[in-house]
């Protein structure tokens, strides 16, 4: 990795938690310089503008989340256990190894839907990837007899995604983790019923 690549990576690693916590509009250049210890010129010598830093930070946070979820899914032995990983992670009361500020999909989607087309496109791609991965898991469960043959894999995937993202939003907005945990428990029972 070249010096320039290392500097870009350093900037992303230091600013990603800020973008995920404060959002695109809420993150200032002074936040970025303070977090990195670099000057404005150093940051913009490595990135064209704040938008480019924000997109790279979203990608970093998403990769961190996906890596954590994948490692947890690998521990599961059945399809239903794999499907429950996200409900367990996001409904858990203990701290977990996902990005500071919470779910980057939810955080970025709510801000970028009308204001930042490139970030919105990144979120859409991440949601479609999540849906497709979940559909493949469900189809595998149908093939191996773990999930009922008449299950509509895409509908189940979308329902689970909505339950999970909705639970995160409600529990974070109200500051009542019990609300999120309650929805995640319902989602787990839904998975068991498949």
NUDOMI-999271 format. One record per residue (C-alpha): residue number from 1; residue in one letter; y, x, z. Coordinates in nm, 2 decimals, decimal comma. Each point is the difference from the previous one (the first is absolute). Layout:
+-----+--------+--------+--------+--------+
! num ! residu !      y !      x !      z !
+-----+--------+--------+--------+--------+
! NUM !      a !      Y !      X !      Z !
...
+-----+--------+--------+--------+--------+
END
This chain:
+-----+--------+--------+--------+--------+
! num ! residu !      y !      x !      z !
+-----+--------+--------+--------+--------+
!   1 !      x !   0,00 !   0,00 !   0,00 !
!   2 !      x !   0,34 !   0,14 !  -0,10 !
!   3 !      x !   0,29 !   0,04 !   0,24 !
!   4 !      x !   0,18 !  -0,29 !  -0,17 !
!   5 !      x !  -0,32 !  -0,22 !   0,04 !
!   6 !      x !  -0,03 !   0,10 !   0,36 !
!   7 !      x !   0,37 !  -0,10 !   0,06 !
!   8 !      x !  -0,05 !  -0,33 !  -0,17 !
!   9 !      x !  -0,31 !  -0,07 !   0,21 !
!  10 !      x !   0,19 !   0,10 !   0,32 !
!  11 !      x !   0,29 !  -0,24 !  -0,09 !
!  12 !      x !  -0,25 !  -0,28 !  -0,06 !
!  13 !      x !  -0,20 !   0,05 !   0,31 !
!  14 !      x !   0,32 !   0,00 !   0,21 !
!  15 !      x !   0,17 !  -0,29 !  -0,16 !
!  16 !      x !  -0,30 !  -0,23 !  -0,06 !
!  17 !      x !   0,00 !  -0,13 !   0,36 !
!  18 !      x !   0,37 !  -0,07 !  -0,02 !
!  19 !      x !  -0,03 !  -0,20 !  -0,32 !
!  20 !      x !  -0,30 !  -0,19 !   0,13 !
!  21 !      x !   0,19 !  -0,08 !   0,32 !
!  22 !      x !   0,36 !  -0,06 !  -0,12 !
!  23 !      x !  -0,07 !  -0,10 !  -0,36 !
!  24 !      x !   0,17 !   0,12 !  -0,31 !
!  25 !      x !   0,34 !  -0,15 !   0,07 !
!  26 !      x !   0,00 !   0,11 !   0,37 !
!  27 !      x !  -0,09 !   0,36 !  -0,07 !
!  28 !      x !   0,31 !   0,21 !  -0,05 !
!  29 !      x !   0,04 !   0,35 !  -0,13 !
!  30 !      x !   0,09 !   0,12 !   0,35 !
!  31 !      x !  -0,33 !  -0,14 !   0,12 !
!  32 !      x !  -0,17 !   0,21 !  -0,27 !
!  33 !      x !   0,19 !   0,32 !   0,08 !
!  34 !      x !  -0,05 !  -0,05 !   0,38 !
!  35 !      x !  -0,38 !  -0,05 !  -0,04 !
!  36 !      x !  -0,04 !   0,30 !  -0,23 !
!  37 !      x !   0,26 !   0,23 !   0,13 !
!  38 !      x !   0,10 !   0,05 !  -0,36 !
!  39 !      x !   0,34 !  -0,04 !  -0,17 !
!  40 !      x !   0,08 !  -0,28 !  -0,24 !
!  41 !      x !   0,00 !   0,26 !  -0,28 !
!  42 !      x !  -0,36 !   0,11 !   0,10 !
!  43 !      x !  -0,12 !  -0,36 !  -0,01 !
!  44 !      x !   0,16 !  -0,09 !  -0,33 !
!  45 !      x !  -0,09 !   0,34 !  -0,14 !
!  46 !      x !  -0,37 !  -0,12 !   0,03 !
!  47 !      x !   0,05 !  -0,37 !  -0,07 !
!  48 !      x !   0,23 !  -0,16 !  -0,25 !
!  49 !      x !   0,12 !  -0,26 !   0,25 !
!  50 !      x !  -0,09 !  -0,21 !   0,31 !
!  51 !      x !  -0,21 !  -0,24 !  -0,22 !
!  52 !      x !  -0,23 !   0,29 !  -0,10 !
!  53 !      x !  -0,04 !   0,10 !   0,37 !
!  54 !      x !  -0,07 !  -0,36 !   0,10 !
!  55 !      x !  -0,27 !  -0,04 !  -0,27 !
!  56 !      x !  -0,17 !   0,33 !   0,09 !
!  57 !      x !   0,02 !  -0,11 !   0,37 !
!  58 !      x !  -0,16 !  -0,33 !  -0,08 !
!  59 !      x !  -0,28 !   0,18 !  -0,19 !
!  60 !      x !  -0,05 !   0,23 !   0,30 !
!  61 !      x !  -0,02 !  -0,29 !   0,25 !
!  62 !      x !  -0,23 !  -0,19 !  -0,22 !
!  63 !      x !  -0,24 !   0,29 !  -0,05 !
!  64 !      x !   0,00 !   0,06 !   0,38 !
!  65 !      x !  -0,09 !  -0,37 !   0,06 !
!  66 !      x !  -0,27 !   0,00 !  -0,28 !
!  67 !      x !  -0,15 !   0,32 !   0,13 !
!  68 !      x !  -0,02 !  -0,14 !   0,35 !
!  69 !      x !  -0,15 !  -0,33 !  -0,11 !
!  70 !      x !  -0,25 !   0,17 !  -0,23 !
!  71 !      x !  -0,12 !   0,22 !   0,28 !
!  72 !      x !  -0,05 !  -0,30 !   0,22 !
!  73 !      x !  -0,18 !  -0,19 !  -0,28 !
!  74 !      x !  -0,24 !   0,29 !  -0,05 !
!  75 !      x !  -0,11 !  -0,04 !   0,36 !
!  76 !      x !  -0,10 !  -0,36 !  -0,07 !
!  77 !      x !  -0,36 !  -0,07 !  -0,10 !
!  78 !      x !   0,03 !  -0,35 !  -0,15 !
!  79 !      x !   0,24 !  -0,16 !  -0,24 !
!  80 !      x !   0,12 !  -0,25 !   0,27 !
!  81 !      x !   0,07 !   0,29 !   0,23 !
!  82 !      x !   0,19 !   0,17 !  -0,28 !
!  83 !      x !   0,20 !  -0,32 !  -0,06 !
!  84 !      x !   0,08 !  -0,02 !   0,38 !
!  85 !      x !   0,15 !   0,35 !   0,01 !
!  86 !      x !   0,36 !  -0,11 !  -0,08 !
!  87 !      x !  -0,02 !  -0,29 !   0,24 !
!  88 !      x !  -0,12 !   0,24 !   0,27 !
!  89 !      x !   0,27 !   0,26 !  -0,08 !
!  90 !      x !   0,29 !  -0,24 !  -0,01 !
!  91 !      x !  -0,12 !  -0,22 !   0,28 !
!  92 !      x !  -0,08 !   0,29 !   0,24 !
!  93 !      x !   0,21 !   0,05 !   0,31 !
!  94 !      x !  -0,03 !   0,38 !   0,01 !
!  95 !      x !   0,20 !   0,24 !  -0,22 !
!  96 !      x !  -0,16 !   0,09 !  -0,33 !
!  97 !      x !   0,05 !   0,27 !  -0,26 !
!  98 !      x !   0,21 !  -0,19 !  -0,25 !
!  99 !      x !   0,35 !   0,07 !  -0,11 !
! 100 !      x !   0,29 !  -0,01 !   0,26 !
! 101 !      x !   0,18 !  -0,33 !  -0,04 !
! 102 !      x !  -0,32 !  -0,20 !  -0,08 !
! 103 !      x !  -0,13 !  -0,13 !  -0,33 !
! 104 !      x !   0,19 !   0,15 !  -0,29 !
! 105 !      x !  -0,10 !  -0,28 !  -0,23 !
! 106 !      x !   0,15 !  -0,27 !   0,21 !
! 107 !      x !   0,31 !   0,21 !   0,10 !
! 108 !      x !   0,08 !   0,09 !  -0,36 !
! 109 !      x !  -0,09 !  -0,33 !  -0,16 !
! 110 !      x !   0,24 !  -0,20 !   0,20 !
! 111 !      x !   0,29 !   0,23 !  -0,08 !
! 112 !      x !  -0,08 !   0,10 !  -0,36 !
! 113 !      x !  -0,10 !  -0,33 !  -0,15 !
! 114 !      x !   0,35 !  -0,08 !  -0,12 !
! 115 !      x !   0,18 !   0,33 !   0,04 !
! 116 !      x !  -0,21 !   0,30 !  -0,12 !
! 117 !      x !  -0,22 !  -0,06 !  -0,31 !
! 118 !      x !  -0,18 !   0,33 !   0,02 !
! 119 !      x !  -0,10 !  -0,04 !   0,37 !
! 120 !      x !  -0,09 !  -0,36 !  -0,08 !
! 121 !      x !  -0,23 !   0,12 !  -0,28 !
! 122 !      x !  -0,16 !   0,24 !   0,24 !
! 123 !      x !  -0,07 !  -0,27 !   0,25 !
! 124 !      x !  -0,14 !  -0,23 !  -0,27 !
! 125 !      x !  -0,23 !   0,27 !  -0,12 !
! 126 !      x !  -0,12 !   0,07 !   0,36 !
! 127 !      x !  -0,07 !  -0,37 !   0,06 !
! 128 !      x !  -0,19 !  -0,04 !  -0,32 !
! 129 !      x !  -0,20 !   0,31 !   0,08 !
! 130 !      x !  -0,08 !  -0,14 !   0,35 !
! 131 !      x !  -0,10 !  -0,33 !  -0,15 !
! 132 !      x !  -0,22 !   0,16 !  -0,27 !
! 133 !      x !  -0,17 !   0,23 !   0,26 !
! 134 !      x !  -0,07 !  -0,30 !   0,23 !
! 135 !      x !  -0,13 !  -0,21 !  -0,30 !
! 136 !      x !  -0,24 !   0,29 !  -0,08 !
! 137 !      x !  -0,12 !   0,01 !   0,36 !
! 138 !      x !  -0,06 !  -0,38 !   0,01 !
! 139 !      x !  -0,19 !   0,02 !  -0,33 !
! 140 !      x !  -0,22 !   0,28 !   0,14 !
! 141 !      x !  -0,06 !  -0,23 !   0,30 !
! 142 !      x !  -0,10 !  -0,28 !  -0,23 !
! 143 !      x !  -0,24 !   0,22 !  -0,19 !
! 144 !      x !  -0,17 !   0,13 !   0,31 !
! 145 !      x !  -0,03 !  -0,35 !   0,15 !
! 146 !      x !   0,24 !   0,07 !   0,29 !
! 147 !      x !   0,26 !  -0,25 !  -0,13 !
! 148 !      x !  -0,07 !  -0,34 !  -0,14 !
! 149 !      x !  -0,06 !  -0,01 !  -0,38 !
! 150 !      x !   0,26 !  -0,27 !  -0,06 !
! 151 !      x !   0,29 !   0,19 !   0,16 !
! 152 !      x !   0,31 !   0,03 !  -0,21 !
! 153 !      x !   0,07 !   0,37 !   0,06 !
! 154 !      x !   0,36 !   0,00 !  -0,12 !
! 155 !      x !   0,09 !  -0,30 !   0,21 !
! 156 !      x !  -0,16 !   0,16 !   0,31 !
! 157 !      x !   0,18 !   0,33 !  -0,07 !
! 158 !      x !   0,34 !  -0,18 !  -0,04 !
! 159 !      x !  -0,06 !  -0,21 !   0,32 !
! 160 !      x !  -0,09 !   0,31 !   0,20 !
! 161 !      x !   0,31 !   0,19 !  -0,13 !
! 162 !      x !   0,22 !  -0,29 !   0,09 !
! 163 !      x !  -0,14 !  -0,04 !   0,34 !
! 164 !      x !   0,04 !   0,37 !   0,08 !
! 165 !      x !   0,35 !   0,04 !  -0,14 !
! 166 !      x !   0,11 !  -0,33 !   0,15 !
! 167 !      x !  -0,14 !   0,10 !   0,34 !
! 168 !      x !   0,18 !   0,34 !  -0,01 !
! 169 !      x !   0,33 !  -0,17 !  -0,10 !
! 170 !      x !  -0,02 !  -0,26 !   0,28 !
! 171 !      x !  -0,11 !   0,24 !   0,27 !
! 172 !      x !   0,27 !   0,26 !  -0,09 !
! 173 !      x !   0,28 !  -0,25 !  -0,04 !
! 174 !      x !  -0,08 !  -0,18 !   0,32 !
! 175 !      x !  -0,10 !   0,32 !   0,19 !
! 176 !      x !  -0,31 !  -0,19 !   0,11 !
! 177 !      x !  -0,31 !   0,21 !  -0,09 !
! 178 !      x !  -0,21 !  -0,29 !   0,13 !
! 179 !      x !   0,10 !  -0,21 !  -0,30 !
! 180 !      x !  -0,13 !   0,26 !  -0,24 !
! 181 !      x !  -0,31 !   0,06 !   0,20 !
! 182 !      x !  -0,07 !  -0,37 !   0,00 !
! 183 !      x !   0,03 !  -0,03 !  -0,38 !
! 184 !      x !  -0,22 !   0,31 !  -0,04 !
! 185 !      x !  -0,27 !  -0,16 !   0,21 !
! 186 !      x !   0,01 !  -0,31 !  -0,22 !
! 187 !      x !  -0,02 !   0,23 !  -0,31 !
! 188 !      x !  -0,31 !   0,17 !   0,15 !
! 189 !      x !  -0,17 !  -0,34 !   0,06 !
! 190 !      x !   0,09 !  -0,09 !  -0,36 !
! 191 !      x !  -0,17 !   0,32 !  -0,12 !
! 192 !      x !  -0,31 !  -0,08 !   0,21 !
! 193 !      x !  -0,02 !  -0,34 !  -0,17 !
! 194 !      x !  -0,02 !   0,13 !  -0,35 !
+-----+--------+--------+--------+--------+
END
